[in-house]
Amino acid sequence: MDYRHFLYNMASILLVVALLFTRALYAQDLSAIQKNGVNILFDEHIRPAAEEAVDLYPFIKRDLEKIMPWEVNFMPTVILIKDSKAFQMMAGNDLIVAYAVPYRDLMVIDYARIKAEPFSLESIMKHELCHLLLHKYIKDQNLPIWLDEGIAQWVSGGLADIIMDSYSVLDDAVLSNRLIRLKYIEERFPDDRRRLSLAYAESKSLIDYIISDYGKDGLLRLLDYLKDGDGINSAVQKAYAISFDELEKRWYDRLKKKATIFTFLINNLYEILFFLSALLLIYGFIRVIIKKRSREEYEDEDEDEDEDLSI
């Protein structure tokens, strides 16, 4: 999660507090480990998690640099929060399990909740490090949040840094014609739980669409134009020779096409099940007839052999 207003300010305060080792968040000082190119701040009770983060970081950095065209040439700070309630007060939304503050090279992680599936410390750190890397090379005004979040999900294996609904919120939005226009999630995501999940799903879906139609190189080409100072409209035009509105339309048409098939299956579920049941019944009936005929032929052969022996 990359909150460019509220969370930036809140996390800045948190960072100052943490670095001064005050007791504002906890009843004791935060401990620190600075090693392998990363600085970890943590409650002493979760030292094993901090040591794991230190060990993981070089591999996370290497993997990210293999995917992205740029070098991670800065030392990030990772704050592992032991108390989920304290984290949620900072994040402002109980769906969020981690967020990044790019201008502070900071990741803040709710360690208590990322231990549960589908999250992992490695995937969350890679997701947030991707946010920091994108903002190092692309100016905020040229980096829409949907693109920022979509790429961070892509590099971390499709994982968001919020708790997503178990059902497909994207399919539901397409079928009900309630997708959020991308221009409304360029600068911030909705606060509403359902629409926040939808904004994440749309971000991931559009990046998947770009990669499916233009390849990974096409996505990286778009990022390079943004890095060079182009806005999203200009960058899309240069990268794909179409307008941004046309890109959004083609993506939406692809979603509607998939949703049409999905809708057909749902609306005709009983007929499809009846048809399949009929096929299975016919198949079973044919097998019975074949077995019966085979048994009769076998019995006829036995009778012929008995007659030959009697002669």
N, C-alpha and C positions, 0 to 999 in steps of 0.2 A: 504494500500500500504506500502510495506516494502522496501525502496530503501537503499541498504547497502553501497552505495558509495556516490553519489552526495547528496542525501537527508539527509543522516546522517550528513555530514559536514554542509550543509545549515541549518538544524534544530538545530544543536549545536550552531551555531552563533545566530540563532533566540532565543534560550533558554537563552543564556547569555544576549542578549539584553533585553528580557522580564523580566528576574529576576532583572536586574539593573534598570528597569523602565525608560528606555530611550525613546526618541521620534523618533526612527529610522523608525518604521512602521507607526506610527500615529502622529498626531499633538498634542497628549496628552498622559499622562501616562496610562499604563495598570493597571487595578485594579486586586485584588486577593482575593479569598476566599479559605481558607484551613479548610476543615471540612469533617467528614464522611470518612476519609482515602484517600482523594483526594485533589489535589491542582489545582484550576481553575484560569487561567489568562485570562483576557477579557477586551474589550473596555467597558467603563461604559454605553454606549448606549444599550448594550445587557446584562445588569445585570440580567433580568429575565431568560435569557437562561442559564447564569452561575449558578443561583440558582436552576434551573431545573436540571442541570448536577450534582450538589452537592447532590440533593435529589435522583436522579436516581442511583448514583454510588453504594450504598450498595446493591441494588437489582441486578444490572448488575454483580457485583463481586460475589454475592451469586449464581446467575444463571450459571455463567461461571464455578465456582468451582464444581457445580453439574454435569456439562458436562465433564469437564476435570479432570484428576486424581491428579492435583496439586493445592496447595494453592497459592492465590495471597498474598504474604507476603511483598509487597513493596507499597509505595505510589506513584501513577503516577501523572504526571503533564499534564493537558489538557489546550491547548491554543486554544481559540475560536477566529477565525479571522472574523472580520466584513466585511472587504473589499475583495471581491473575486479576484479582479485584483492583489492585494498584495499577496494573497495566491497562485495564479497561477504562479506568478513570482518565488516563493519559490519552488513550486512543479515541475515546468518545463513542465507540461502537463495540458491542460485545461480539460481533462477528470477526473482528480483526484479531489476528494472532501475531502479526509483525508489521513493522513499517520502517521506511528509510527516510533519512533527512539528508539529502544530497549535499547541501552546502556546509554540512558538518561532517561529512564522510561517516555517517552514523547509521547503524541498524539497531533497532530496539525489538526484542523478541520475547514473547510470552512463553517462557520455557515450560511452564506447567501444562500448557495446552498443546504444544507442538509434539509432545511425546506420544500423542494419540494418532491413529491412522486418520487420513492418509499422509499426515505431515511427518517430516523428519528434520533434524537439525541441519543436515547437509542441504536438503532441497530448499529450505527456507533461507539459509544463508546465501545460497546461489541466487535465489530470487531477488533478495534485497541487494546483494552486491551488483546485480545487473542494473537495478535502479541507479545506484551510485555511479556506475560506469557510463550509462547513457547520459546522465546529467553532466558528467565531466567533459563530454565531447559535443553535446547538443545543448543549445540555449533553451531555457524553459519555454520561451514564447514559441519556439519551433518544435516542441515535443508535446503533442497532445497526450493527455493522460491515458486515453484508450490505447495508444501505441506503446507508451511506456509500460503499462500493465500487461498488454498482450505479449510483448517481447519477453518480459520477465517470466510470464507463465510458460512461454515456449521454451526458454533455455532451462527451466526447472522441471521439464517433463510434463507440462500441462498443469502444474500445481499453482493455485492461487495462494495468497497470504491471508485469506479470510476463510471462514467455515462456509462452504457452499451447500446449497440444498441438494438432497439426494436425488431428486427428480430433475429432468432437464428443463430448467427455467427458460432456456433459449427456445426450445421447441414450443413451449407453451406460449411464449410471447409472439412467435411467428404465426402460430395458428390463430391467435386472438388479435393479430395486427397491432401489437403493443410494443414493438421494438423501440428502443430509445435512439433517436437520430444522433449520429456521431458528433454533430456540432454541439450537442448539449452535454457531451462528456469529454470535451476537449480540455477544460480547465479544472473541473472537479467532478467527482462521482456523487450520485445521490446518497442521502443519509438513510432513506428508507431501506429496510432490510432486503425486501424483495427486489427493488430496483438496483440496489447495490450489487446483489448477486448477478442480476441481469447485465449490468455494466461490465462486470468481469467476464461473463460468458461471451458477450458480444466482442469484447477486446480480443479474447483468445480465438474466437471464430474468425474474425477478420484477418488476423495474422496467419491462421491456418489456410484461409482462402488465398492470400497473397502468395504463400509458399507453394500451394498446389498449382497455381496458375503461372507464377513467374519464377518459382524455385527459390532456394535459399539465397542464391546470388542476387536475385531480384529484390529480396527484402534488404540485404546488406547494401545494395545500390541506393535504395531509398534512404537508408540511414546516412550514407555518405553525403547525399545532397543536403540532408538536414544538418549534418555536421558543418558543411560548407556555408551554411547561413540561409538556405532556402526555407520558406515556410512549408507547411504540409501540402498546400494546394500546388505550389510550384514544384516541390519535390516529386509528387505523384505524377505530374505532367511530364517531367523530365525522365523519370524512371520507367514509366509504362506507356507514355504517349497517349494518355487519356486524362480527363479531368478527375478531380477528386470525387465530384458528384457522380460521375459515371462509374468509378470504382465502387462507390458505396451501393449504387443501383445494381451492379453486376453481382456483388456479394449478396445483396438482399434477394435478388432473383434466384440465386443458387439455393439460399435458405428456403425460399418458398417452394422451389421444386422438390427439395427433400421433404419438406413439410407436407406437400400434396400427396406424396407416396405414403407418408406416415398417416395422414388423415384417411386416405383410402383404406389402409389396413385396419385402422381403428373403427371406421364407420361400417366396414364390411366384415368385422371380426367373426360374427356368428355365422355368416354365409361361408366364409373361408374355412372355419372350423368344421361346418357341416359338410362342405365339399371334401375336405381332407379325410373326414370320418368315412364318407361314402367310398373314397378311393381305398382306404384301408379295409373296409368291408368287402369291396370287390376283390381286392388283392387276397384277402383271407379266403374268400369263397373259391377263387381260382386255385389256390394252393390245396384246398380240401379236395376239389375235383381231380387235380393232378395226382394227389396222393392216392385217392380212391381208384383211379384208373391204373396207376402203377401197381397197386395191391391186386387188382383183378387180373392184370396181365401176368403178375408173378404166380397167382393161383392157377391160371390157365396153363402156364408152363409146367407147373408141378403136376397137374393132371395129365398132361401129354407125356411127361417122363414116366409116370406110373403106368400108363397104357403101354408104352414101349417096353417096359420091364416085364409086364405080364405076357407080352407076346414072346 
